């Protein structure tokens, strides 16, 4: 047999082995799938499953997905299975009983989905698990004590004042159409940078701020990557145009934050050498991170500080902007509720010359607070959170999920579940009146998640939402801009697919 014949035989042999290996791998996958289906037989499968794609074709992240999701929620009550491709089942839960079983544990976030965020936010509280998560959560919790949060009210008010002046200038005394999310996200970024770093960026008035552009690019690119299965393979994504844009955006955000952190550390060292610490008006989040110590005197490493800063920037910026934007939309489409909120704020500030809200006012706006809570129910800023079970889980009715199961806590579906809420599509702030709120089942209302891994900054976010929404309603009347339909889209947080455009008109207040 000559060389050419031998080479041909070798090629055929290798090809045959490759095909056989592929067949064996597929057989193994189908066996694993069959075993999983048996273990999950107690849970119904969501409708419209494709033989190859599973439910990927239905996970459009837009208004179509929200509508489709509620269709099978109405039939399956508390849980159902979504298939990502032909082999990966995800159990979606959306009833207080099943949600409590998942969130009452400290199970880690599902690496399969959240790993797409890791190049940006690293291993901070959102993504870390085990002893590291427990330690860092314990170290950072004092940073959200009310004594720390109290001075932030003035920061929120000042950021709100900038927005008010910007909108008044744009309106010129007349009704003007404004896109809520783009304006309010600049405001929440402005206040967050002050509360984290004590820095002034003027990002509300400077166009094309690089940090803003970086955050928007990352949010868009992560959703794009999740929807396109080949991009889940790092080797493919890294060399794609989207992968290069993602790395550039991460570099921009990391460089910005790390420069500020290095300057603060240098300042603290200089103060230590001089034996005198500069007096600050308030303790910012970076102070907490740099000074945090556990029982044996160990603090956070530089990388841990970077990761927690990036995590808080992610969790504390867009989520609050989403909640505020949808609240303004609800006020615009429901003028009777808007008027009641305005009357409450007007009455609170009636005798004040400076027209400014203070810390004690946070508990003096009960009606506006009820409206905010109801808006967060209707438009959950984070529609879904994912968990990966590190041990088997048993639901109250005895059904079990095996170790290694991916679980999606469908917050939007939970908040719209007709078996949990009466007339769930109706805006009714009285659900949260003291008389009725006590009857809401635990884990039925979780806009900031719940359990040990709940949002550590939820009081920070609610305080900001109260101050900013009251400031806007004190100065403006809002109504829906019917020329631009408002459609939901899940882009890391809940946004408007075409933006959230409202008509804004300055109010003529009598002081």
Steps between C-alpha positions, in 0.01 A plus 500: 500500500649833391515821699191651337294190571622489862420867548151449360439208735621711794265784405205265467586338833525835679175621343327179604630536856386861506150408382485214751615730781234751401234230499612375842493856638148552366385169646640604839325837478167340410533253787573787739202689359274196547613466862439872563153483348414213735625694802307810392183316395297672773549836329318594178695612196425847365316498165652559155810287558714456186670162452845664460478850645283410797349835604788722382282627214240620752756676723494819295553727805231735367125552533431170321684303769318675785164422337595139424634446851177602671299265276651186648528650850121517499488123439787363708448704821847480658776348282581367152797388293668710231752329271809686382583302189428124496686398816489773770182530712439808715225481761315831518323578831241774554290427809582594863539135601745404227679837505552481876653154472761638259573845644503403866828319437836658416534307174739674256398677182500273194843524341356406160328838465677727749845402372431739212520781759818376668751679271338826607406460868734219604432295812310752711189437711279433199706211363708368790388211717587295806727637771625790288147627439403459868813684620472789257127536556569528874776757444289718269169493686600787737539717190122502462410591858265798523777713655697454178197542274369816668741752336430349159154662500665837438696348209181359348332839538787684331503253211124548471546877494735468202239294313228753581705793369595305187138412426374853569756638257396245236129571553523878491171518687325270252414132470796303364551131424778339709641148499502389862761226517783690334445803723439316825787255452735798476354626826542166680855470368573854621378428852661155509843633405470752784387237750769249397797723420405854617578625149328765288477401133227731366384194307142632489605795287808371312412314181666169406650430840733197447380319811136531390581375151694206646208392718248526216726304265551220752127466574420469129786261425424261787140455389616451141751236614243308705260478206764380249607152613837488314605811701474293818827338395776731626738414217245615242380807689848634577585530130163636390434874443256492794764338722752772416244773576419327830866488605545866406195600709626296798842664472338845501294430812783327686750776423261771619422328831852382575648846446265643762570214743878542465475873566290442813743237632786741441316774686432268796867401517603865499253577774635208707858628460395848606295363788196698398200388299317744277147566616230394257134596499397135480645148484486367145492137386869505416580599860304197618686267263845632587443495875300175534671243727392159624562359849865419429572844356503392136351741247398464137768445236543753221324264257209450740463878532501538121239224462266640766519850351421368150219284641340789686529722192313233303234425761447855629477694176280346230265320739405822680470685169267227376277519807479879485434510125212252519358681802489823300330308219236370742442853631469628143241242393307525828458875569273448802782326687750760382284776640472332842877456518554864405253619763682296764842642406362855468349477845824369648704788355237774526666699778864452402691782342770275351250250351735212581432151629683364804567164667189512721284557192566144379236377744265794439387407148288188556287534186795557267674202664200275432499611137872430468456150641212426267698626201790272600253211504364577154841581349764303687840658419661152494241265342692177576782371719676167457628249755699176467413236758806365682276249678158349437198718584159388625195721453226518768279255307775238482618552143878492469765660284832314469840648575638689199161632384483851359211694656360830372311708754259672262435818699287661230283188469471477881386862523241442226385155618121495518515228766691739726361846422140610445465670161882507457505724189324786680703775669373498859729664760258406778641146483782648709286682755575388859167317515557295183879467492495265800305250288758487219667156528873495572700481177203619292659842453873493432607796280840493673511120526472353853666271747870503592604609149256790477618835365730652762425848366120486491451773762750718314299449180159560659621815673630636170179409318290683758710817491532514120138412419374757752736764357382436144130500590545816706626682193336333199181346372555196278278339238547222244651585162270285284718548191760258643348170626643374828604134463693302759841349432729312738850639446661392829234722657148582381505781244275636228584354159447842340580686820238635742391831350279728709373853458647715777343833602633731776249550783413844620521457877367746754736526798 
